[in-house]
Amino acid sequence: MKERQEERRAQSRLAARFPVIHILGEDERHACVVEDLSATGMRVVAAPGDDELPHNRYAWLQFHLPGDEVPIRALGELCHEGGASRGFRFKYIYPRDRRRFEAFVREHASEALAS
């Protein structure tokens, strides 16, 4: 099953670990941690101490890239649920944030290949 999912992916995933806020509304926010990411999305899991993530189709994902002080906010569409993790495909990111995110992914992908 896992091989089939990887075959469908347009881009490889990079291991990552940084906090993300899963936002469903002004009063509903959940702390998460990124497990892996690509230029088109990310997989997150509820942070220790937070309840399990809701099963909404869309959520805003707000995060700071490591070493960057300016937050990125992306609208994610739920495309995979597996245990405690949720996979989101980005439906919308402001263009300047998308460029920063894609540069981060490219930089870390080239570092992973060099290792």
Secondary structure, DSSP 8 states (H G I E B T S, - for coil): -HHHHHHH-SS--EE---EEEEEEETTEEEEEEEEEEETTEEEEEE-TTS------SEEEEEE--TT--S-EEEEEEEEEEETTEEEEEEEEE-HHHHHHHHHHHHHHHHHHHH-
